[in-house]
Amino acid sequence: MNEEPRPRFLDLVASEWIKLRSLRSTWIAYGAAALAVIAFNVGTAYDTYTYWTEENAGDRADFVRDGIPLQIAFTGNAAMVMVIALGAVGALAMVGEYSTGTSRTTFAAVPARRSVMAAKAVVVAAVATVFGALVAGASFVLTQTILGGRGVGVSFGDPGAQRVVLASALLAPVCALAGLAIGTVVRHTAATMITTVAVVLVLPNVLTDGRYGSALASHALPFRAWTRLVDVGTPSPSDFPWSTGGAWTVYAAWTLGTAALATVGVQRRDL
């Protein structure tokens, strides 16, 4: 008897893409998150535009030099919304299969669990990256157009602008993969959501830069890495400063580490 050929990895990626795009809730979640993130950024820019007076004219150069237009291009509040939303979307990509029992069907059809999870991680990361790029790009264009009405908008070619947009865009896949990994290990919806929010959002705000150990731990978290990367004005004072290279390394480590955890975690657990 001839054995059925093992599915190619691209076939698994195509299968995971079909599963993802066939869920209406996925696109509702992405759409709501995009609107919320862009609304925070545009609202901040419009508020600045509205309350800008002639008295501020002399401060225009300082406003740009201190990097405030780029802070408005992607605000901290918008980043928090993205972190929560993408972490939840990534987690539900796996928890949803556990709760409905479709994971059993998937792994019965393709016993190579690691290959399935690797394909799922690729799809989750790719969709989240496109989402992040669209949202970060739209936020930059809209906010700087609004600020340009007061002569304080910056262009994409200005110092620091590309780094802010890229760091904000890549925050999406990093958090989505973190959610996927946590969902794979925890498996229960409520516990997964709580753990995801605690890891990607609460923990970075609990840890401080006042002590070396706490600063080192906080610098290893993706939200703090984003904060460092978008700090393009006067460097924030810190007893334990770190470089943008270190922040990019945190992004890369979380991307690879969470993808590996999701891939290995499903292999070591029963369904």
Residue, then its C-alpha position, 0 to 999 in steps of 0.5 A: m500500500n502506498e503511503e499518502p505524501r506528506p503535505r508540503f509546508l506551503d500547502l500547510v501555510a495555504s491551509e492556515w491562511i484559509k482558516l484565518r481568512s474564513l473567520r469573520s471575527t478575525w477581520i472584525a477584530y483587525g478592523a476595530a483595532a485599526l480604527a482605534v489605533i488610528a483614532f488615538n493618533v489622529g485625535t492627538a494630532y487634531d487636538t494639537y492643531t486645534y489648540w496651537t496658537e500664534e504664541n507657539a510660533g516661536d516654539r515651532a523649531d523646538f517642537v520639531r527638534d524635540g521629536i514631538p511630531l513623531q511622538i504624535a505619529f504613533t502615541g503610547n495610547a495607540a501602542m497599548v491598544m495595538v499590543i492588547a488587540l494583536g496579542a488577543v488576535g494571536a492567542l485566539a488563532m490557537v485557543g479558538e481551535y482548542s475550544t471548538g475541537t478543530s485542532r483534533t481534526t487538523f492534527a489527525a489530518v496532519p500528524a506533523r504538529r510542529s509543521v502545522m504550528a510553524a505554518k500557523a505562526v508564519v500566517v499570523a506573523a504575515v497578516a499582523t505585519v501587513f496590519g501593522a504596516l498599514v496602520a503605522g503608515a496611515s497614522f503617520v500620513l494622517t497625523q503629519t498632514i494635520l500637523g502640517g496645517r500648523g507648519v510642524g509636520v515632518s516627512f517620511g525622510d526626516p530623521g527618525a521618521q522611518r524608525v518610528v513607523l517601522a518600530s510601530a509596524l513591527l510591534a504588531p507581529v511581535c505581540a501577535l506571536a506572543g499571544l499565539a505562543i501563550g495561547t498554545v501553552v495555556r489553552h484556556t480562553a480567559a486565562t490566555m487573555i489575562t496572561t497575554v495582557a499581563v506579559v505584553l502590557v502590564l509587566p512593562n509598566v510594573l517594572t521600572d528603570g530605577r534598579y539594574g535588575s528591574a531595568l534589565a527585565s523591562h528592557a527585555l520586553p517588546f513594549r519597552a523596546w518599542t518605547r526606546l525605538v520611538d524615542v527620537g528626540t532628546p534621550s530620556p534620562s535613565d540610570f541604565p540607558w540602552s541602545t536602539g540596537g538592543a531594542w531591535t534585538v529584543y524584537a528579533a528575540w521575541t519573534l523567534g522565541t515565541a514562534a519556537l515556543a508555539t511550535v514546540g509547545v503543541q508537540r509536548r501537550d495532549l489535545 
